Amino acid sequence: MYKKILGILLGAAVGDAMGSATELRSIRQIQETFNGKVTDFRTPPNDTIAKGRKAGMVTDAFSIPYILIQYKLRTNVSFSTEMAQEALMEWASNEEWFENFAGMTTRKVINRLKEDSSKVSDWAYAGHLGNKLFKGHYYALSSNGAATKAFPMGLFNPGDLDKAIDDTIAVTMSSHDDKYSISGACAVAAAVSKAMEEEVNVYDIVQAGLYGAKIGEERGAKIGLHYPGPSVQKRMDMAVNIAVKEGNTDIIMKKLADIIGSGPAISETVPSAFGLFIANNGNTMESIFGGVNIGDETSAIASISGALGGAYNGVDSITEGYQEVIEEKNRMNLSDISEKIYRRICK
């Protein structure tokens, strides 16, 4: 169990850090910029969000769930909307992370929680936090931040999918209060929860993800904001079909990018992450590489893929030496926090 816990944390961190260098580029642009596929930590170019960061440094995709986990361990409180908001405010107190990486939804939620209206324009609220739209585009409300911070709820509920879903809904409502965000987040949490079991395979994990997406969408429709948008569950079905019908992982990656998309909408990020996980038969590093090279929201997709692979295969499936890089560059102790989680969930 300990190796799976550490595998989740390290897999998510490695995917985020490696993907930060390729973010916003297309598959072709990534290959042109880096002279081929990226399969190691690289310094983010100056035209990326992570410009100025060193190779191996994480962004919001991992740092937000990392702080959420730290907050839970320190306070010993249950997952709830209130604790998630408090943890988010704690994350925002780190100017290095907040100013550089707060996403379009997370930033406006934090500013609203700070009650600093001078930083929030009239259209910048979503769901129960308000009802305006970002340039008339609904996807801005259902961004992938809900999914990247969902793995802790699966991590703390190994094998208990329904409890993982309950906790995920509560946490998601702190910042992404709509059925699509809830659905995508529940897909990730349920899959991680299932992957922590000892006797499990890729099919089981994906089915758990589909179950989470279904239940999340159903329950989210009752409590979250209603607006038009694509179903995460149905997009996941499409991603599964793409992944199982092609044998070449590069072709699958390209088809996922072209058909599902790899942008900030949660209905793109989550299905594509699962598609890459299936295409690579659950292999942790290959799933991460797929996320890093698929283009656009590479940090988020690679981080989710890394969490899934790390939960399935454990920390030994991640390139030797990467833990030291992540811990040194980000001043984190993943072994220590994994030990604390292990004692908490196995007591």
C-alpha positions in Angstrom: 0.0 0.0 0.0 2.8 2.4 0.9 4.4 2.0 -2.6 1.0 2.8 -4.2 0.6 5.9 -2.1 4.1 7.2 -3.0 3.5 6.1 -6.6 0.4 8.3 -6.8 2.1 11.3 -5.4 5.3 11.0 -7.4 3.4 10.0 -10.6 1.2 13.1 -10.4 4.2 15.3 -9.6 6.4 14.0 -12.4 3.6 14.3 -14.9 2.9 17.9 -13.9 6.6 19.0 -13.9 7.4 17.2 -17.2 4.3 18.5 -18.9 5.0 22.1 -17.8 7.6 22.4 -20.6 5.3 21.4 -23.4 2.1 23.1 -22.3 0.1 25.1 -24.9 1.9 23.6 -27.9 0.5 21.2 -30.4 2.0 17.8 -31.0 3.9 19.1 -34.0 5.1 22.2 -32.1 6.4 20.1 -29.2 8.4 17.9 -31.6 9.8 21.0 -33.4 10.7 22.8 -30.2 12.3 19.8 -28.5 13.6 17.9 -31.5 11.3 15.0 -30.9 9.1 13.7 -28.1 9.8 14.9 -24.5 10.6 12.0 -22.2 12.4 13.8 -19.4 12.3 17.0 -17.4 13.0 20.0 -19.5 13.3 23.7 -18.8 10.0 25.4 -19.8 10.5 27.8 -22.7 9.9 31.5 -22.3 6.5 31.3 -24.1 5.0 28.8 -21.7 3.1 29.5 -18.5 5.9 28.0 -16.4 8.6 30.3 -17.9 11.4 31.0 -15.6 10.9 27.7 -13.7 13.6 25.1 -13.5 13.2 21.6 -15.0 11.5 19.4 -12.5 9.4 22.1 -10.8 5.7 21.5 -10.4 2.8 23.9 -11.2 -0.8 24.2 -9.8 -1.7 20.8 -11.2 0.2 19.0 -8.4 0.8 21.8 -5.8 -2.9 22.3 -5.1 -3.7 18.7 -4.3 -0.4 18.5 -2.4 -1.5 21.3 -0.1 -4.9 19.7 0.2 -3.3 16.5 1.5 -1.0 18.4 3.8 -4.0 20.3 5.2 -6.0 17.1 5.8 -3.1 15.4 7.6 -2.4 18.4 9.8 -6.0 19.1 10.8 -7.3 15.6 10.7 -10.7 16.9 9.4 -12.9 15.2 6.9 -13.0 16.2 3.3 -15.6 19.0 2.9 -16.3 22.1 0.9 -15.2 24.3 3.7 -11.9 22.5 4.3 -11.2 22.5 0.6 -11.7 26.3 0.5 -9.4 26.7 3.5 -6.7 24.5 1.8 -7.1 26.5 -1.4 -6.5 29.8 0.5 -3.4 28.2 2.1 -2.2 27.4 -1.4 -2.9 30.9 -2.6 -0.8 32.3 0.2 2.2 31.1 -1.7 2.7 33.9 -4.2 5.0 31.9 -6.4 2.3 29.4 -7.1 -0.8 31.6 -7.1 0.5 34.5 -9.2 2.0 32.2 -11.8 -0.3 29.3 -12.0 -3.8 30.0 -10.6 -6.1 28.9 -13.4 -9.0 30.8 -14.8 -11.6 29.2 -12.5 -9.4 28.8 -9.4 -8.1 32.4 -9.5 -11.6 34.0 -9.6 -12.8 31.7 -6.8 -9.8 32.6 -4.6 -10.3 36.3 -5.3 -14.0 35.9 -4.4 -13.1 34.1 -1.2 -10.7 37.0 -0.4 -13.6 39.3 -1.1 -11.3 41.5 -3.1 -13.8 42.7 -5.8 -11.2 44.9 -7.4 -9.5 41.8 -8.8 -12.7 40.2 -10.1 -14.6 41.6 -13.1 -18.4 41.4 -13.5 -18.3 38.1 -15.5 -15.8 36.3 -13.4 -18.0 34.1 -11.3 -19.3 30.6 -11.8 -22.2 28.6 -10.4 -23.1 29.3 -6.8 -20.2 31.7 -6.7 -22.1 33.8 -9.3 -23.7 33.3 -12.7 -21.8 35.2 -15.4 -20.0 33.5 -18.3 -16.4 34.0 -19.5 -16.9 35.5 -22.9 -20.0 33.4 -23.4 -17.9 30.2 -23.2 -19.1 27.7 -20.8 -16.0 25.5 -20.8 -14.3 28.2 -18.7 -16.5 27.1 -15.8 -15.8 23.4 -16.2 -12.0 23.6 -16.4 -9.7 20.8 -15.4 -8.6 22.1 -12.0 -11.4 20.0 -10.4 -9.8 16.8 -11.9 -6.2 17.5 -11.1 -7.0 17.9 -7.4 -9.3 14.8 -7.2 -6.8 12.1 -6.7 -6.4 12.7 -2.9 -10.0 11.6 -2.3 -9.3 8.3 -4.0 -6.0 8.1 -2.1 -7.7 8.4 1.3 -10.5 5.9 0.3 -8.7 2.9 -1.1 -11.2 0.5 -2.6 -14.2 2.5 -1.4 -15.4 4.2 -4.6 -18.6 5.6 -3.2 -16.9 7.3 -0.3 -14.3 8.6 -2.7 -17.1 10.0 -4.8 -18.8 11.6 -1.8 -15.6 13.3 -0.7 -14.8 14.5 -4.2 -18.2 16.1 -4.7 -17.7 18.0 -1.5 -14.2 19.2 -2.4 -15.2 20.0 -6.0 -18.0 22.2 -4.9 -15.5 24.5 -3.3 -14.3 25.8 -6.7 -16.0 24.1 -9.6 -19.7 23.8 -8.8 -21.2 22.3 -12.0 -22.1 18.7 -13.0 -19.3 18.5 -15.6 -16.5 19.4 -13.2 -18.0 17.1 -10.6 -18.3 14.2 -13.1 -14.6 14.6 -14.3 -13.3 14.8 -10.8 -15.3 11.8 -9.6 -13.9 9.8 -12.5 -10.3 10.4 -11.4 -11.0 9.8 -7.7 -12.9 6.6 -8.3 -10.3 5.2 -10.6 -7.5 6.0 -8.1 -9.5 4.4 -5.3 -9.9 1.3 -7.4 -6.3 1.2 -8.5 -5.1 1.1 -4.9 -6.5 -2.4 -4.5 -3.9 -5.2 -4.8 -5.7 -7.4 -7.3 -6.7 -5.0 -10.0 -6.2 -4.5 -13.8 -6.5 -1.7 -16.3 -10.1 -2.7 -17.2 -11.2 -2.5 -13.5 -9.6 0.9 -13.1 -11.2 2.4 -16.2 -14.6 0.9 -15.3 -14.3 2.6 -11.9 -13.5 5.8 -13.7 -16.6 5.5 -15.9 -18.7 4.7 -12.8 -17.3 7.8 -11.0 -18.1 10.0 -14.1 -21.7 8.6 -14.3 -22.5 9.0 -10.6 -20.8 12.4 -10.5 -22.8 13.7 -13.4 -26.1 12.4 -12.0 -25.5 13.9 -8.5 -23.9 17.0 -9.9 -27.0 17.7 -11.9 -29.0 17.9 -8.7 -26.7 20.3 -6.8 -24.5 22.1 -9.4 -24.9 24.8 -12.1 -26.8 23.8 -15.2 -25.5 24.9 -18.6 -24.9 23.2 -22.0 -21.8 21.1 -22.4 -20.5 17.6 -23.4 -20.8 14.7 -21.0 -17.5 13.6 -19.5 -18.7 10.0 -19.3 -19.7 9.9 -23.0 -16.4 11.5 -24.0 -14.6 8.8 -21.9 -16.5 6.2 -23.8 -15.2 7.7 -27.0 -11.7 7.8 -25.6 -11.9 4.1 -24.7 -13.0 3.2 -28.2 -10.1 5.2 -29.7 -7.6 3.6 -27.4 -8.7 0.0 -27.9 -9.1 0.1 -31.7 -5.6 1.3 -32.5 -2.4 -0.5 -31.7 0.1 2.3 -32.1 0.3 4.6 -29.1 1.4 7.6 -31.2 -1.6 7.3 -33.4 -3.9 7.0 -30.4 -2.4 10.1 -28.9 -2.9 12.0 -32.1 -6.5 10.8 -32.4 -7.3 11.7 -28.8 -5.9 15.2 -29.4 -7.9 15.6 -32.7 -11.2 14.0 -31.7 -11.5 14.4 -27.9 -9.2 17.4 -27.5 -6.5 18.1 -24.9 -7.5 21.5 -23.8 -8.6 23.0 -20.4 -12.2 21.7 -20.6 -12.6 18.9 -18.1 -14.5 17.0 -20.9 -11.2 16.9 -22.8 -8.6 16.6 -20.1 -10.1 13.6 -18.3 -11.1 11.4 -21.2 -7.8 12.0 -22.9 -5.9 11.1 -19.7 -7.9 7.8 -19.5 -7.4 7.1 -23.2 -3.6 7.4 -22.8 -3.7 5.2 -19.7 -5.5 2.5 -21.7 -3.3 2.9 -24.8 -0.2 2.3 -22.8 -1.7 -0.6 -20.9 -1.4 1.2 -17.6 2.4 1.7 -17.9 3.1 4.7 -15.6 5.9 6.4 -17.5 4.5 5.7 -21.0 1.2 7.1 -19.8 2.9 10.2 -18.5 4.9 10.6 -21.8 1.6 10.5 -23.7 0.2 13.3 -21.6 3.4 15.3 -21.9 3.4 15.1 -25.7 -0.3 15.3 -26.5 -0.2 19.0 -26.5 -2.2 21.9 -24.9 -3.0 21.1 -21.3 -0.1 18.7 -20.9 0.6 19.3 -17.2 -2.9 18.4 -16.2 -3.3 15.4 -18.5 0.2 14.0 -17.6 -0.4 14.6 -13.9 -3.7 12.7 -14.0 -2.2 9.9 -16.1 0.7 9.7 -13.7 -1.6 9.4 -10.7 -3.5 6.6 -12.3 -0.3 4.8 -13.3 1.3 5.3 -9.9 -1.7 4.0 -8.1 -1.8 0.9 -10.4 1.9 0.1 -10.5 3.4 1.7 -7.4 6.5 3.9 -7.1 8.9 1.4 -8.5 7.3 2.0 -12.0 8.6 5.5 -12.0 12.1 6.3 -13.4 14.8 6.0 -10.7 16.0 9.3 -9.5 12.9 11.3 -10.3 11.7 11.4 -6.7 15.0 13.1 -5.7 14.5 15.7 -8.5 10.9 16.5 -7.5 11.8 16.7 -3.8 14.8 18.9 -4.3 13.4 21.3 -6.9 10.1 21.8 -5.0 11.2 21.4 -1.4 8.9 18.5 -0.8 9.2 15.3 1.1 7.0 12.8 -0.6 8.3 9.8 1.4 7.4 11.5 4.6 3.9 12.5 3.5 3.3 9.0 2.0 4.2 7.4 5.4 1.7 9.7 7.2 -1.0 8.8 4.7 -0.2 5.1 5.1 -0.5 5.3 8.9 -3.8 7.3 8.5 -5.6 5.0 6.1 -4.2 1.7 7.5 -4.7 2.3 11.2 
